[in-house]
């Protein structure tokens, strides 16, 4: 019988939750193993956040070069090689995955490629891959197996005409036309990418607005910007009667009593995610679930003692930075290094152009909670840095308590919104007020001045509007 290795912690999954949790346990001097089915970094690093940002940067630069005359520059011809755009994206992912593997090694984490199964509390085995048949005994188990893309029922995914974002990230050629079903962050980002490179894009969302989780005013502003860029947007619209053929895909768009047929070379499904829960636990081991996600307590422990969950596998929000925070918090708690903390406030980002970023309550949510609020706004058209950079689209919006000025939420649409939101994330975490943001001197000229001026606008003290 093969020797059974013993660990303080075994982490199942090597994505932003799994590798971060494993590294944190290593930092605490624990004996740790991390088991990942594909490659360290998980979906985010290999098939999600990181490679898409590489694609979006190529699209953004292509558009800037096409409009170089705005900056007084002359470019005779701008072209692109789609295969090289994809190749660079894959190269970025590969580089970052190697970095994660190095960090696991640096922190003395034993790293295995294979499918892990929790056989019993304190017992894990590998059932596929080169380490098939290995058994491990452990004091703690952290399940961080994440999610995979949800698929539209009744339609065949062939990775050529019908695909998810994963297949799109390895595309061989730029499609002439694309129907994107689902206008969350993934759908919107791919709509921007394909449109920027010249594809005819139809973006469909069954809810009343694109980016449904964002502030309504932000979503309306983004929708107008994307339509101006040439994207055909349909909200409050259902997709029915999918038909695939050699020429592409046909779909009926249904809005109320109106039905319209649209056709494209490719259909990209971006309708959400489902939990990677199948085959993680032995058939006789049944942790409590909530809508097929692992149900955990405030300490991230499941209904089975010694088994914890973190990241996408425990449900929304499905965000890499939230997953990392949860896993680190769970590991700190299980080894007595502080009290675990569940995530309540977090930044959400969409990396199209203009960018969208938010944290805390939307205006609608604040009103629904019965809060007495004030709203401050500052447009980037009044920002010297934004105008000088020819990136003056959008605004900063801050929501605060009408009496105390405590910041409940902030929403930004515009250049570098995803970088600017961090200040308001800290503000909400520290229960800061709009006056404290206003009284903090921000360098001039910077885009961050808009963050300060929005806070000042809440008090009626903004200088530049």
N, C-alpha and C positions, 0 to 999 in steps of 0.2 A: 504494500500500500504506500502511495506517495506521501511524503511528509506534508503535514498541514501547517502552513505558515500562520503565525499569530500577529495581530495588529491591534493598535489602540483604536484605529478608525479605518474603515474601508469606504471609499467614495465611489459610487456607481454613476458614471457620466463625467466627461472631461470638458464640458462647456464652461461658460462664465461662472456658473454656480459650483460645478464640480472641481475644476482646477483651482479656483480661489479658495474653496473650503479645504482642499488637500494641502495647499501651500500654507494656509493659516495654521493648520494643525502641525505642519512641519516646523513652522516658526516657533510653535509652543513646545517643541522638542518631542512630539509624539511620533510613534511609528505608524506610518500611513501608507496605504496603497490606493491608487486611483485606476479604475478600470473603465476604458472608453472603447466603444464599438468601432469608431472610424479613426479620428485623429484629434489630438488635444486642441481645444478651442471650440469644439462643438459646432452647432449650426451657426452661431453668431460669427465666429472667426472664419470658418471655412465656407459657409454657404449663406451668410446673412449680412449682418451689420458691416463687417470690414470690406468684403469684396464689392458690395453695392456702393459703398462710399468711394471706392476707387473708380467705379464706372461713372458715378455722378460727377466726380471731379473732371474726368475726361470730357463729359458732356458740357459741363460748365465752362471749361477752358475753350472748347470748340465754339460755343456761342459767343464768348468774349472776343475771340479772334475774328469771328465773322462780323462783329460790330466794333472792330478796332478803331474805325473812324471817329467814334464818340470821343476817344482819347487823343485824337489828332495823329493817329498812326495809320499807315497804309499797308494793307496786306493784300497782295494780288490774288492769291488763291488759297483757300483753306479746304483741305480734304482730310479724311481719316481712314484708317485701316481697322475695320471692326474686329478682325481676328486679333490684332495687336492690342486693342482696347481690352478685350476679354483676357488675353494673355497676361497683360499687366495686372489686371484684377486678380487672376489666379496666383500670380507671382507674389503679390502683396499678402494674400492669405497664407501662402506657403512660408513666407518669411516670418509672419507673426506666429504661425503654428510651431515653427522651430524655436521661436522665443519662449513659448509656453512650455515646450518640452524641456528646454534648458532650465527654466525656473523650477519645474518639478524636480529635476535632478539636483539643482542647487540646494533645494530644501529637503533633500533626502527622501523624496516621495517615490515609492516603487510604482512604476507606470506599466500597465498591461493593456494590450489591445485585444479585445474580445467581448463576447456577450456575457454579462454577469447576471446571475440569478440569486436572489435571496432565498436560501433553502429553509432557513429558520432564524429566529433572533440570534445574532452572533455568528451566523454561518453563511458564507457566500461561496459560490462556485463559478467557474468560467465554463460555458457550454459550447462556445464556438471560437475558432481562430487557433493560432499556434499554441496558446496556453490552455486549450480545451482539456478539461478534466482536473484542473487545479482547484483545490479547496482551501478556503481561508477561514480562520477563526478570529473573531474581532469583538472588542467591547462595544463598539458603536458602528452603525451603518448610516451613511448619508446618501439618500437617493436623489440624484440630480440628473435625471434622464431627459428632461426637457420636453419639447413638443415637436411635431412635424406639421407640415402644411395640410390644412383641411382640403379635401377634394370635393368637387361638385358631383353629387350622385347622378348616375345614369349617363355619364359621358366618359369615353375612353381617353386616358392621358397617354399620348404616344411620344411625348418629349420633343415633338417637332411642330405639330399644329396646335396641340393642347398641352399646356405645361404649367408648372408652378414656378415660383421664383428660383428654386434650386436649379431646374433645367435651364431657365433663362440665363443664369450666371455662367453657363458653359456653352451658350449659343454659338453656332458656327458662322452665322451671317445675320445681318440686320434685316428684320422683316419689313416689307413695304407698308404693312398695316397691322395693327394690333387692337384687339378688344381686351380690355382689362376689367375683370369682374371683381369688385371690391375696392373701395376708395379709402381704406385705412392708410397708414404710413407706407406700407410696402407697395400697395397699388399706386399711390400718388407718386412715390419715388420712381417706380418703373415707367409711369406715364410721362413724367418729366424727362427721364433718360431717353426713351425711345423717340419722343417728340423732338427733343433737342438735336438728335442725330438725323431727323428727317422722316421718321415713320408717321403714318396717319394713325392717330391714337383716339380710341373711343373708351372713355372711362365711365363705368356704371356702378352706382351705389344704390342699394335698396332703401337706405335711411335718408332722411331729409337733407343731409349735408355731407360733403366730403370731409374726411378726418372727423368722424362722428364724435370722438371723445374730446375734441377741442372746443374752445369758446366759439359760439356761433358767429360772432363778428369776424373773428380770425378766419374761420372757414369760408365765409362769404368773400372776404378779401382775396384769399388764395384762389378760390374758384374763378373770380374775375381775372386774376393774373394768368392762370393756366389757360383759360379760354382765349385770352388775348394772345397767348403764345401759340395757339392753334389746336389745343386739345378739345375734343368734343365731349362734354360732360353731361351725364344723365343721372340725376338724383331722384329719390322716391320712385325708383324704377326696378322692376324685377326682370330677370333673364329667364326665358322659357324656350323650349323646343330647340335645343342645341343640335345642329347638324354638322357633321364633318364630311369632307370630301377631298379629292385630290387638290382642288383649288384653294382650300382653306376651311374656314368655319363660318356658319351662319347662325344667328341668334335672333330671337324675337325679344324686343325690349317692350315691356308692358308698363305703362304709367297711367293708372286709372283705367279709363275705357279706351285709351289710345294704345295701339300696337304698331311697332315699327320694326322692320327687318333690317339688321345690319350684317355686314359681311367683312371678314378680314382674313389675312393670311395666317394669323396666329391668334389663339386665345390664351391669355395669361390669367390663371385663377389666383386671386389674392383675398380669399374669403375667410381667413383666420387660421387657427391652428387647433390641433388635437393633441392630447397628452400621450407621450410615449410610455404607457403603463403596461402594455401587453408583454407577457413573459418576463416581467421584472421580478415577480414573486412566484414562488412555488405554488402549485394549485391548492394546497391546504393552508396557505398563508394569505389571509384576506384583511389587509388594513382597511380602515374606514375611508371611503371616498366621498367627494363632493363634486357632482357633475363629472365624474370620471377623473378628477384630479385628486391627488393625495390630500387628505384632510390633516392638518397639523394644528398644534396648539401654539400658544404664545412663545414657547421655547423651540418650536419647529419639530417637536416630537410627534410621530404619528400615533395611532391608537395602539400600536405595538411597541412596548417598552424597548428602548435601545435603537429603534429605527427612526430616523429623521428624514425630512424632506425639505428641499429648498429649490428656488428657481421656478421655471415655467411649469414644472410638474405639480406644483401646489396651486396653480391657477393664476389669473391675471393680477397685476399687469405683466404681460409677456415682454419684459425688457431686460437686456443683458446686465445693465447697471443695478437693477433691482435684484436680479438673481445673485450677483456677486455679493451685494450687501447682506442678503438673506443667509447665504451660505457661511460667510464669515461670522455673522451674528450667531448662527446656530452652533458653529464649532466653538466659538468663545464660550457659549453657554454650557455646552456639554462637558467642557474641560474646566469649568469654574472660573473662567476669565471674564467676569462681568455678567450682567443680566442681558439675555437675548432681547432683541428689539424687533418688533414687526414693522413693516414698512407702511407708512401712512401718507407721507408726502414725498414725491419724486418728480424729476423732470421727465417730460415727454418731448421727443424731437422728431422732426421730419426734415430730411435733407434735400428737398427739392429747391428750386430757386423761384421765388424767395423762400428762405427757410422759415420753419415754424417751430416754436419751442414754448413750453408752458410748465408751470408748476402750481400746485395748490388748486383752489376752487375756481371754477369758471363763474362768470357773472350769474348765469342761470342757476347754477348749483347753490351759490351763496344766497340768492333770493329764495330758492326752494327751502333752504334751511331757516328762513325767516330772519336772516341777519340784516342788520341796518348797515348798509355799505356806502362807500363813496368809490367812484371810479375815476382814475386819472389816466390820461392818454397823451402821448407825444408822438408826432409823426416824424419819420426819417427825412421828410422833405425839409424839415427845419434843422436838421443836423448838418453842420458844416462838413464833417468827415464823410457822411453818406453822399452828400451832393458832390463833393470833390472826387469821390470814387465812382460817380455815376451809378450809385446803388441806393437811391432814395425812396424806393418802394417800401411801403409798410409802416408799422408803428409799434410802440410799446404800450401795453395796457396793464394797469395795476389795480387790484381790488383790495380795499382795506376797510377796517371797522370805522364807521362814521364818527364815533366818539373818541376812541383811543388811537386810531391810526394804525393799529396792528395789521400787518399785511396778511391777507388770506390767500392771495393767488396772484400770479402774473402771467401774461401772455404776450408773446412777441412774434411778429411776422416781419421778415426783412433780412438784410445781409447779416451773416454771422449770428443769427438769433440763437442757434444751438450752443454757441459759446457764451453769449450774454446772459442766458437764463441762470447760470450758476450763482450769480450774485443774489438773485431773488430766491433761489433755493436755500441759500444760507440765511437769508432774511426771514423766510418762513420758519425754518428750523429754530432760529434764535428768538422768534416772536418779536422781530424788529418792527419798527413803525416806518411809515412813509417819511416822517420828519427826519428820522435817523439816516435814511438813504439820501434824502435831500441835503442834509447837513454834512454828508461825506463828500469831500472834494474829488471830482472825477477829472482826469487829465483831458486837456483840450489840445487838438481836436481828436476825439475818439467817438466811436459808436456808443460806447458805454455812457456817454453823457445823456443819451436818450433815456437810459434807465433812471438816471437821477431826475431828469426833467419830467418824466411821467409821474414820479413820486411827488415832485413839486407841484405838478398840475392838479393833483388831488387836493392840495391845500390852496389852490388858486395863486400859486407863486412861481409858476414856470416863467422863465425869462424870455425864451425864444419863440413863444407862440402867443 
